[in-house]
Amino acid sequence: MIAHQAICLIVLKKRPLSEEVFPEDAENLPFAKSLTFGSIRFYHHLNELITVQLNKPIEKKNLDIHCLLILGAYQLVYANTPSHAAINETVSVADFIGKSWAKGLINAVLRKINSEKISALDSSNFSHPSWLIKKLKQDHPKHYKKILEENNKQAPMTIRVHPSINIEKYQRQLEEKSIRSKPSRTAPQALILEKPVDINLLPGFVDGSCFIQDASAQLAGHLLNPKEGESILDACCAPGGKTTHLAELCSKATIMALDNDNKRLSKVSENIARYKQKNINIQTGDARKKDWWNGQLFDKILIDAPCSGTGVIRRHPDIKLLRKPKDINKLIETQASILNNLWTILEPGGLMIYATCSVLTNENERQIKHFLNNTNDANIEQITMPWGDGSLGKQKLPEKEYDGFYYAKIIKSI
């Protein structure tokens, strides 16, 4: 029931797949979340399987039955749920939602799907929307299939260990709790866990020993390299992963954490409090404007730009359902506006890091190329770390240990 309700909220109400679609006091919540994430991850493929079995489309007023079929089909094709249990449990939900008339339909469709069990690997679209496949083919003709495959996998749980803690010692503490991990090849503070765990099992988590953050995202702090006395802006900062990282890398730098969403800024405040950091000032404001700015130039600026999220689909599978082609053009306009606005409040000789969790060229290399062509005092600096590819910044495509991410390092002429 919980998973079905969550799927209906995402598919029918267009709500993002977050904690808010699940009731806080629900029993067996981890299992419900697993079913929900899986059903949304493979929604496009499951929808194909179901559509083939229907004599006619399900009426709009009964699309909750379609969501129920998605849930049942996921368990049959991808989960380890015994076939009879998956079918019987799914059929029984029809009674709970007051649609007993659909039990025969659900039973027939699921039994047919169970007899075939065609996976997304055998599907032409790898359970992705056609518009996204087209863009990936254009941008990454040699690698687009690999991207599609990675998007359908579960991302690893990666932690950022506080620099005051010896990472090898912390790794041993994890092993004492039967939590296996390995260090990252690129991010010096990262430990990639063999399996996801409850955050409360992580030694010292409540006191700021570590932060849940993908290895790709952890590189932002090291690229910006905060120094004592510097004034740093972290734009579009929520939920605060990169903000707290900058603060822990240099406690004597002054950091402004800017975001236009007060609700998301409250999460930043929680993370700052957990780390007991004193060098961060939170500011509500739109990075496309200057009405929040006090007139003092920044030495360094991090733009964690709003983007399509196409590099983190494995963590946010609802992107495949909720993101539309028209959204990309709006995001590109927003990114350009933020770049142009914040560049004017960067000190001459200052450093700007532009980052996205996208794999689309228009949001990344082409965005930066356009900016450089139209900004006389902007100069690209080569990123030398052994991560990603590219000449105008570096693009990492999603793979086992890293989310898809893009970084560009830009210096302002003196």
PyMOL commands that set and color helices and strands:
alter all, ss='L'
color gray80, all
select helices_A, chain A and resi 2-11+19-21+29-41+43-53+60-77+83-96+100-116+120-122+130-139+144-151+167-176+199-201+205-207+215-224+241-249+262-275+319-322+325-343+361-363+365-373
alter helices_A, ss='H'
color red, helices_A
select strands_A, chain A and resi 158-161+181-183+190-193+210-212+231-235+254-259+280-284+298-304+346-356+378-381+394-396+405-412
alter strands_A, ss='S'
color yellow, strands_A
deselect
rebuild
show_as cartoon
